Amino acid sequence: MTGTSATNCVAIVVAAGRGSRAGGPLPKQYQQMGGEPVLRRTLRLFCEHPAITAVLAVIHSDDSGLFADAAKGLPKILAPVSGGATRQDSVRAGLEALAGVDAPAVVLVHDAARPYATPDLISRAIAAAGNGDAAIPVLAVTDTVKRVDATGVVAETLDRAVLRAVQTPQAFRYAPLVAAHRAAADSGVTTLTDDASVMEWAGHRVATFAGETGNIKLTTAEDMSRAAATFAELPDVRTGTGFDVHAFGPGDHVMLGGVAVPHGFGLVGHSDADVGLHALTDALLGALCDGDIGAHFPPSDPQWKGASSDRFLAHAVDKVKTRGGRIAHLDLTLICEAPKVGPHRDAIRAEIARITGVPVARISVKATTTEKLGFTGRREGIAAMASATIRLPAGEEI
């Protein structure tokens, strides 16, 4: 690994399995979902996260062509590594490929067949890795769980209050994880099913953090069909637009798209006056035919005084999800003479992705001026225009 720093965070995506239970002519990670391979969706999630410096896929030796097609054009992708006979062997191969003087400080290990994880989950994983050697995303078990003996008879009902379902990405300090994998291999221990188990075996404490119910692992043919239907059943495409304006006032920064941009003035408003997030919120509400930001968050209500506008956008996103929909694309244009937006464009896109759960590749941020005409040209304030494209289920009613 070259060109990386000692403090980087590398994502290892495990994609060496055959996925026979999923059926189909190709391993499940290369089957199409929403017009692209499952693996591409998973890789892109990490490639577009600003805190990930590189992405390493561990693949089957027969899949180099399929991988090249799935990863084509994605940034941060390292040359893939061939996996082993077990998941444990495959992860160790990936870890060894990262060894050296520029080995990462932190690694995230993620299943290729979990394409629905969100940028926020990745951020939580990275934060958790900063507090110890190992941390894993978990969900509370809501079903009653029973232990069954060899004859199929219930032997025990387990206490679900202390049980957790485990997901990926799992987060680790690189050095302890690679040492634990090496020790397990040297001891002939080969049946550990996830990297947290390897760390447990080596005597490390494994912490937990909140997983996501939508972060499912595609395993069976039914899973693949359901994933395909997620897209096929959302044929109702709608577009909404939003517009917002705020005047300059006292201050030393402006909030634009969730990012604090240094400036000689602030923006005046009941909340934090983030014109970008306000316009995006109205665009989503417009696509849903569900009023505007003022109807949901009246400026006359004191609870919104000084509120962070990410709460407004997250509310609109939840409205889309409640209707069974999905956000396909967001486009934001900021109109001002100053401050300069260009240096902050990537940070703004990343923050909008974090708030909405939409991949950065589906978020556009642009900036323009009015050639010194009008109130923006006179540097009296900032305006923003936004559009949002969403998909809703067939026959979805208002």
C-alpha distance (Angstrom), angle and dihedral (degrees) to the residues before:
residue distance angle dihedral
M1 . . .
T2 3.77 . .
G3 3.74 136.2 .
T4 3.80 96.1 30.0
S5 3.77 130.8 115.1
A6 3.78 130.3 -123.4
T7 3.80 90.7 -109.2
N8 3.78 98.6 53.6
C9 3.78 129.6 121.6
V10 3.79 119.1 -134.3
A11 3.80 125.2 -166.3
I12 3.81 116.7 -143.2
V13 3.80 110.9 -157.9
V14 3.81 111.9 -161.6
A15 3.80 108.1 -143.5
A16 3.80 105.3 147.6
G17 3.81 98.5 104.7
R18 3.77 126.3 106.2
G19 3.83 95.8 -137.5
S20 3.80 93.3 -150.8
R21 3.82 93.7 166.3
A22 3.81 89.4 64.2
G23 3.81 92.7 62.5
G24 3.77 122.2 -152.5
P25 3.81 132.0 109.1
L26 3.82 94.4 -78.4
P27 3.79 135.7 46.1
K28 3.80 107.6 -84.5
Q29 3.81 94.1 -109.4
Y30 3.81 89.7 63.0
Q31 3.79 97.7 43.9
Q32 3.79 117.0 109.6
M33 3.79 120.8 -98.6
G34 3.78 119.0 173.2
G35 3.81 91.6 -10.9
E36 3.81 97.7 -50.3
P37 3.82 138.3 69.7
V38 3.79 117.2 -81.8
L39 3.81 89.0 -123.5
R40 3.80 93.0 56.5
R41 3.80 91.2 56.2
T42 3.81 89.7 50.3
L43 3.80 94.8 46.6
R44 3.80 92.5 46.8
L45 3.79 91.3 54.4
F46 3.82 90.1 62.9
C47 3.80 97.1 34.3
E48 3.79 90.8 58.4
H49 3.80 96.9 46.2
P50 3.82 108.8 103.7
A51 3.82 94.1 -142.4
I52 3.82 94.3 55.5
T53 3.79 112.9 87.6
A54 3.81 99.4 -176.7
V55 3.80 140.6 5.2
L56 3.80 122.2 -145.1
A57 3.79 120.5 -168.9
V58 3.79 121.4 -158.5
I59 3.80 107.1 -151.0
H60 3.79 141.1 173.9
S61 3.79 113.2 -90.7
D62 3.82 89.9 -120.0
D63 3.81 94.1 55.4
S64 3.81 104.0 66.5
G65 3.81 92.9 113.1
L66 3.78 93.5 46.7
F67 3.79 90.4 48.1
A68 3.80 93.1 49.7
D69 3.80 89.9 55.0
A70 3.81 93.1 45.7
A71 3.82 94.1 49.1
K72 3.81 98.6 38.8
G73 3.79 112.6 137.8
L74 3.81 96.6 2.0
P75 3.81 116.7 132.9
K76 3.81 126.5 -127.0
I77 3.83 93.9 26.1
L78 3.81 115.3 147.0
A79 3.79 123.1 -155.4
P80 3.82 106.2 -78.2
V81 3.80 123.1 -109.0
S82 3.81 125.4 -137.8
G83 3.78 113.5 -114.7
G84 3.79 131.7 -139.1
A85 3.78 139.1 -120.1
T86 3.82 93.6 -77.7
R87 3.77 136.2 32.3
Q88 3.78 88.7 -110.1
D89 3.83 90.4 55.7
S90 3.81 91.1 47.1
V91 3.79 95.2 52.1
R92 3.80 90.9 47.0
A93 3.81 89.3 52.7
G94 3.79 89.4 53.7
L95 3.79 92.4 47.6
E96 3.80 92.4 49.7
A97 3.81 90.0 51.1
L98 3.81 88.0 59.5
A99 3.80 95.1 49.2
G100 3.79 119.6 116.2
V101 3.77 141.8 76.2
D102 3.82 91.2 -50.6
A103 3.80 97.0 45.3
P104 3.81 113.1 146.7
A105 3.77 122.9 -99.0
V106 3.81 92.2 -139.4
V107 3.80 133.7 27.9
L108 3.76 129.9 -169.1
V109 3.81 116.0 -155.5
H110 3.79 114.9 -155.5
D111 3.81 136.8 175.4
A112 3.79 114.0 -115.5
A113 3.81 88.8 -139.5
R114 3.83 93.7 62.6
P115 3.82 100.4 83.0
Y116 3.81 95.9 152.8
A117 3.81 99.3 70.6
T118 3.80 114.1 120.8
P119 3.82 134.1 -133.4
D120 3.80 88.4 -111.4
L121 3.81 91.1 59.0
I122 3.81 90.0 52.0
S123 3.80 89.9 50.3
R124 3.82 90.6 51.3
A125 3.80 90.4 49.5
I126 3.80 92.7 52.0
A127 3.80 91.5 47.1
A128 3.81 90.8 50.0
A129 3.82 91.2 51.4
G130 3.79 88.0 59.4
N131 3.80 90.6 63.7
G132 3.81 100.9 53.7
D133 3.78 147.6 -19.3
A134 3.81 97.3 -76.4
A135 3.81 138.8 17.6
I136 3.79 132.0 169.1
P137 3.83 134.9 -166.6
V138 3.79 113.4 -115.6
L139 3.79 141.0 179.2
A140 3.78 127.8 -152.4
V141 3.80 113.5 -106.9
T142 3.79 109.5 -116.4
D143 3.82 100.1 179.1
T144 3.78 123.3 76.9
V145 3.82 108.1 -101.9
K146 3.81 123.6 -151.2
R147 3.79 131.9 -173.3
V148 3.80 110.7 -131.7
D149 3.81 125.2 -158.9
A150 3.81 127.4 -133.5
T151 3.81 91.8 -85.0
G152 3.80 93.6 54.7
V153 3.79 94.9 -105.8
V154 3.80 120.7 134.1
A155 3.78 109.0 -104.3
E156 3.79 100.0 175.8
T157 3.80 143.0 -2.8
L158 3.78 109.4 -132.3
D159 3.79 124.7 -140.4
R160 3.79 102.4 -108.2
A161 3.81 90.9 -166.3
V162 3.80 89.1 78.6
L163 3.81 96.8 37.5
R164 3.80 124.9 96.8
A165 3.79 133.6 -174.8
V166 3.81 110.3 -131.1
Q167 3.80 126.1 -138.4
T168 3.78 139.3 173.7
P169 3.01 151.2 -78.7
Q170 3.78 89.6 73.9
A171 3.80 113.7 -168.9
F172 3.80 127.6 -141.4
R173 3.74 145.4 164.2
Y174 3.77 101.6 -107.5
A175 3.82 99.7 -132.9
P176 3.84 97.6 53.1
L177 3.81 92.0 43.9
V178 3.78 96.7 51.2
A179 3.82 89.9 44.9
A180 3.82 90.8 51.4
H181 3.81 91.8 49.3
R182 3.80 91.7 49.3
A183 3.80 92.0 48.8
A184 3.81 92.3 49.6
A185 3.80 91.6 49.6
D186 3.80 92.0 47.9
S187 3.82 89.3 51.0
G188 3.80 92.8 50.4
V189 3.81 93.1 -114.0
T190 3.81 104.2 147.3
T191 3.81 107.8 149.2
L192 3.81 101.9 76.5
T193 3.80 107.6 127.1
D194 3.80 101.7 -155.2
D195 3.78 138.4 18.0
A196 3.78 93.4 -107.3
S197 3.82 86.8 61.5
V198 3.80 89.4 53.3
M199 3.80 90.2 52.5
E200 3.82 91.5 45.8
W201 3.81 89.7 51.2
A202 3.81 89.6 51.9
G203 3.81 91.2 52.4
H204 3.79 100.2 -104.4
R205 3.79 124.8 143.0
V206 3.82 111.5 -115.4
A207 3.80 116.3 -154.0
T208 3.81 125.7 -161.2
F209 3.78 136.1 -137.7
A210 3.80 133.9 -175.9
G211 3.79 116.0 -69.3
E212 3.80 127.1 -163.0
T213 3.78 129.1 -105.9
G214 3.79 90.2 -142.5
N215 3.80 93.0 54.5
I216 3.79 93.8 94.3
K217 3.79 125.0 163.6
L218 3.80 115.0 -125.6
T219 3.80 104.9 -131.5
T220 3.80 114.0 141.5
A221 3.79 135.6 44.4
E222 3.80 86.8 -106.1
D223 3.81 89.8 56.7
M224 3.80 90.7 52.0
S225 3.80 92.4 48.7
R226 3.78 91.1 48.9
A227 3.81 90.8 49.9
A228 3.79 91.5 50.9
A229 3.80 90.1 47.9
T230 3.80 89.7 54.1
F231 3.78 87.2 71.8
A232 3.81 99.6 31.6
E233 3.81 91.7 54.0
L234 3.80 94.3 54.3
P235 3.81 101.2 72.0
D236 3.81 96.7 135.5
V237 3.81 101.9 97.5
R238 3.80 116.4 -171.0
T239 3.79 134.3 176.5
G240 3.79 127.6 -155.8
T241 3.78 131.8 -175.0
G242 3.78 133.3 -149.3
F243 3.80 136.7 -168.1
D244 3.78 131.5 -172.2
V245 3.82 139.0 172.6
H246 3.79 132.8 -167.2
A247 3.77 129.8 178.5
F248 3.78 125.4 -129.6
G249 3.79 118.9 -105.5
P250 3.79 138.9 156.4
G251 3.78 116.6 -35.0
D252 3.78 146.4 88.6
H253 3.82 100.9 -113.7
V254 3.79 143.6 25.1
M255 3.79 127.6 -139.1
L256 3.80 110.4 -125.2
G257 3.78 119.6 174.4
G258 3.78 91.4 -20.5
V259 3.81 94.1 -51.5
A260 3.81 124.5 112.5
V261 3.82 104.3 -128.9
P262 3.82 115.9 -166.5
H263 3.80 112.8 -118.6
G264 3.77 140.4 151.0
F265 3.81 90.6 -109.6
G266 3.78 139.3 36.0
L267 3.80 128.7 -136.6
V268 3.78 121.9 -103.7
G269 3.79 117.9 -130.6
H270 3.79 145.3 120.6
S271 3.81 91.0 -102.9
D272 3.81 124.6 26.7
A273 3.85 87.9 -59.4
D274 3.82 94.7 -125.9
V275 3.81 99.5 170.3
G276 3.81 92.5 -172.0
L277 3.80 96.9 55.2
H278 3.81 91.0 40.6
A279 3.81 91.4 54.6
L280 3.82 91.7 47.0
T281 3.80 90.9 48.8
D282 3.80 91.0 53.2
A283 3.81 90.9 46.4
L284 3.82 91.7 56.3
L285 3.79 92.9 43.9
G286 3.79 88.7 48.6
A287 3.80 91.8 53.0
L288 3.81 87.4 53.1
C289 3.82 93.2 45.0
D290 3.80 85.8 -127.1
G291 3.79 105.7 136.2
D292 3.78 124.0 -100.2
I293 3.78 139.0 -70.5
G294 3.82 92.1 -88.2
A295 3.79 91.4 57.2
H296 3.80 92.3 53.2
F297 3.82 97.6 36.7
P298 3.83 108.4 25.1
P299 3.82 113.5 -157.9
S300 3.81 86.7 -138.6
D301 3.83 89.2 66.7
P302 3.83 109.0 92.0
Q303 3.81 92.8 -151.8
W304 3.82 89.3 75.0
K305 3.80 93.7 53.1
G306 3.81 105.8 128.1
A307 3.83 91.5 -8.1
S308 3.78 119.5 163.6
S309 3.79 107.9 -107.8
D310 3.80 93.8 -137.8
R311 3.81 84.6 80.4
F312 3.80 90.2 61.3
L313 3.79 94.3 49.0
A314 3.81 92.3 45.0
H315 3.82 88.3 52.8
A316 3.80 90.9 54.5
V317 3.81 90.5 47.7
D318 3.80 90.1 52.3
K319 3.81 88.8 51.4
V320 3.82 89.4 57.1
K321 3.82 91.7 48.3
T322 3.81 92.2 47.3
R323 3.79 88.8 57.2
G324 3.81 89.6 52.6
G325 3.79 91.8 -107.5
R326 3.76 138.3 135.5
I327 3.80 131.2 -144.3
A328 3.79 110.0 -121.1
H329 3.81 101.8 179.8
L330 3.80 142.6 -3.7
D331 3.81 125.0 -160.8
L332 3.81 123.4 -172.9
T333 3.82 128.2 -176.3
L334 3.80 119.3 -170.1
I335 3.83 116.5 -158.1
C336 3.80 118.1 -157.6
E337 3.79 144.5 112.1
A338 3.80 90.8 -132.5
P339 2.95 150.7 56.8
K340 3.80 101.2 39.4
V341 3.79 109.3 -115.3
G342 3.81 99.0 -168.6
P343 3.82 97.3 81.4
H344 3.81 89.8 52.6
R345 3.80 99.4 41.2
D346 3.82 96.9 102.4
A347 3.80 92.5 45.9
I348 3.81 90.3 50.7
R349 3.81 92.2 49.7
A350 3.80 90.7 48.6
E351 3.80 92.1 49.8
I352 3.80 92.8 49.1
A353 3.82 87.9 49.5
R354 3.79 90.3 51.9
I355 3.80 93.1 50.4
T356 3.79 96.7 43.8
G357 3.80 103.5 31.0
V358 3.81 88.1 -129.3
P359 3.84 115.9 138.0
V360 3.80 113.5 -104.3
A361 3.80 89.0 -121.7
R362 3.81 87.4 67.5
I363 3.81 95.0 50.4
S364 3.81 121.9 83.9
V365 3.81 123.9 -169.0
K366 3.80 120.3 -175.6
A367 3.78 135.4 168.9
T368 3.77 133.2 -154.5
T369 3.81 141.6 163.1
T370 3.80 132.5 -133.1
E371 3.80 92.0 -125.9
K372 3.81 89.8 -102.9
L373 3.81 91.9 -56.4
G374 3.82 124.4 129.9
F375 3.79 128.6 1.0
T376 3.81 94.0 -43.4
G377 3.79 89.6 49.1
R378 3.80 89.0 52.9
R379 3.82 88.3 51.3
E380 3.80 92.4 -118.0
G381 3.79 95.2 131.6
I382 3.80 149.4 -36.1
A383 3.79 131.6 -88.1
A384 3.79 129.7 -163.5
M385 3.80 134.8 -163.1
A386 3.79 123.3 -166.2
S387 3.77 140.6 178.0
A388 3.79 128.4 -163.4
T389 3.78 127.7 -164.1
I390 3.79 116.1 -160.0
R391 3.79 136.2 175.6
L392 3.79 121.4 -139.1
P393 3.81 131.1 -174.4
A394 3.77 119.9 -86.5
G395 3.80 112.5 -86.3
E396 3.81 91.9 12.2
E397 3.80 107.6 163.9
I398 3.78 129.3 -149.5
